[in-house]
Amino acid sequence: MKEFRFVQEGNEMRIISREELREKLERGDNFKLYMTLGRQAFAQSHIPGSINLESITEATANMSPDDEIVVYCANPACPASIRAYMKLRQQGCRNVYRYAGGLMEWEAAGYELAGSSNK
């Protein structure tokens, strides 16, 4: 997986590209894909196969520190996935990636979205 560096508060952020994420989903790779926006936003639109990340504590209670995790939100400027990434790393998760393009980039590429606004 290609890694790009994003430094915030002394931590390097690993970024996954749209194509890498799409390939992982198509292959059925074993990873957790979390949308970091609220429940209502998730119900309206999300990448198929994702889980709504309601609480970092709940999420980490059901995973191993070695689980592969991808977080995303609305667009590159959206801070929700950045905060989730940092908190997951602080909780000891080692294989966390951020899909920075989020819903905006996914939809612009013509890829399928799930949720009430995509029927």
C-alpha positions, 0 to 999 in steps of 0.5 A: 500500500502506498503511504503518504505522509501527513504530519500533525502533532508529531504523528505521521498520517498514513493515507490510502488513495481512492483506487487502493480503497476500491481495490481492497473492497473489490478483493474483499480484503479483511479490514474495517472501513469506518465513516467518521461522520454522525449517524444521520450523515451515515444514513444518508450516504456512505461507501458500501461496506462501511460502519458508522464510527460512533465511538472510538471506545466502542470501536477499539473494544471490538478489535485487535491493535493489529486490525487494519482500519480505514477512516473517512469522512466528507472531503479532504478538509473534513476534520472528523476522519483526522480526529478519528485517525489520531484517536485510534492511533493513541488507543494503540491501533497500529494499522490505521489509514485515512481515505482523505478524499472521502465521500466527495471524491468517491462520488465524483469518481462515479463509484457507488454510494449507499444510503437514503440519498442514493436510491 
